[in-house]
Amino acid sequence: MSDNRQSLADLAALTNAPEPAPAPAATTTFEGSDEQVQAPAPIVLAPTMPLREQIIDAQGRAYATGRRKDAVARVWLKPGTGKITINGRDQEVYFARPTLRLVINQPFGVAERDGQYDVVCTVKGGGLSGQAGAVKHGISQALTRFEPVLRAPVKAAGFLTRDPRAVERKKYGRAKARRSFQFSKR
């Protein structure tokens, strides 16, 4: 097998940039000893991900689409007082269950932006649980578009990943996806 690894010198040659000069090694002498020990050179870490740009429309809003199960949510986010409107209704009216409202507000809690953004959202398809998950996904995406710095904590919490789980389809010869018909011995 051949070794295809490249060094910084090879990279500098490819980009026509001057080769970086090696850093001088620091030497240390210990008390009562004539030996000099070389200390390792400090490691400079480059940022792992480039900072993204803010994506907002003419009205100063960030837009994103969130999906969960069969639900699709279109989310617009703008600075405000923390009011969340879903399909023209307040979140307490649309999502009566407190657990669903808790799911929707999770991205703001992780990003430490509670009560700083207004959300206007339209959601279609699926049930209430899927719709709440879709709104959460959309809010997370819109937050990272409005404030790209928040991408790291929101991504670490797993809110930017679309949850692919969906209901398994019904198979022929089965009562449901996997359940068999009732067995009768006689």
N, C-alpha and C positions, 0 to 999 in steps of 0.2 A: 504494500500500500504506500502511496505517496503522501507526504505531509504537506497539506495546503494552507497551513497557518501563515498569517502575515504579521509582520512587526510594524511598529510605528514608522520605521524608516521606509518600509515598502509603501505605507499609506501616504507618507509625505511625498514620495516619488510619484505616486499616482495623481495626487492633487496639485502637483507642482508647487508645493509649499516648502519653506525651509524646514529642515529636520530640527526637532526640538533638542536643545542642548541638555545633556544629562545633568542632573542636580548634583552639587558637590556633597559627598558623604560626610556627615558629621562624625568626629572622633571624640571619644570620651576617655579620660584617664581616671582610674579609681585610686583612692587613697591607699598608700602602702604597696602599690603595684606599679611596675614600670611598663606594663602592657597597655596598649591602646586598643579600645574596642570600637568598631564601627557601628554606629547607630543606623537603623534602616531609614531610608529617605521617606519623607512624609508623602502620603498618598493623596492626590487631589482627585476628588470624585466629581465627575461631570453629572449634570442633572440627567436622570434616566429618561424622562419624558419631556418633550418640548412643551412649553406653555401654549395653550390654544388661544385663539382670538375670541373675543366676545361677539356673539351673533344675536343682534337685535333688529327688529323691524323699524319702520318709520315712526310708529307710535311709542317706541321705547320698550317694547315687549319682547320677551324671548318665547319662541314657539317650539313645541316638541310633541311627538306622538308617543303614547304609551300603549302597550298591549299586554293582555293577560287572558288566557283561555280564549273565549270568543269575543271578548270585549276590546274595543278600540277607543282610546281617549285622546282627544285633541286638546292640548293644554297651552294657555297663554299666561305668562308670568310677568308681573311688573312690580316695581317698588310700591309699597302701600302699608296698610295697617294689619294685614293678616286675614283679610276676608276671602273666603273660598266659595265660589259660585259654581254649581254643577248643573248643567242643563237649565239655566235660568233660576235655579232655586238655591237657597243657602245649604251648606253642607249638613247642618243639623236636621234639616227637613228631608233632604235627599237620602242621606245615610243616617237613619234613625239609630242604628246600633252603635254604641260607643266604640266597639272594637274596630269597626270599619273606619270611623273618624280617626282613631289612633293610627291605623295603617296609612291613611292619607297624610298625616302630619309627621310621620317618621323621617322623611328626608330633611325637613326643616330642623328637627331635633338633632340629627347627626351633624348637620352643617352649622348648628348654633345660629339659626336665622329665624327663630320663632317670632311671628308677628311682624315681619319686615317686608313680606311680599303679598300682593293680592294675586289670586289665581282665578282665572275664568276658564271653564272646562266644558266641553261637550263630550259625552260618552254614549256609545251605542253597543248593543249586543251583549250576550252573556247575562249572568245574574249579578246580584249586588256585590258578592265577594270578588268576582272576576273584574267587575267595574272598578271597585276600590283598588285592586292591584294594578289595573291599567292606569288609573289616575296617579297612583304612587310612582309608577314607572315614568309617566310623562312629566310629573313634577321634578323628579330627579334629573331627567334629561334636560329640562328647561333651566333648572338651577345651574347646571354645569355650562350651559350656553350663556347664561347671564353673567355668572361669576366663574370663569375657568379655574380659578384657584381652588374652588370647592370640589373639583373632580376627584381628587385623591381621597378625602374622607367619605364621599358618597359612594365611590367605587369600592372602597375597602369594606363598606357595609353591605355591598352586594346589590345595591338598588339600581345600578345601570344595566344589569344583566336581565334580559327578558326571560321570564320564567316559562320554559317550554312545555311544562306539564299540561296536558289536556285530557279530556275524557276519551277513553279508548272506544273504538267503534264496535258496534254490535256485529257478531259473526253469525253466519247461517248455521242452523242446527243447534243454536244456543239460545237460552232465554234472554241473556244480556251479553256483555262482551265475553265473559268467561263462565257464567253460571249455567249449569246444565238444567234441562227440564227435570221435573220431579220423577224419580225412578219408582216404578210400580212393579212389585214382584209378581202379583197376580192380576 
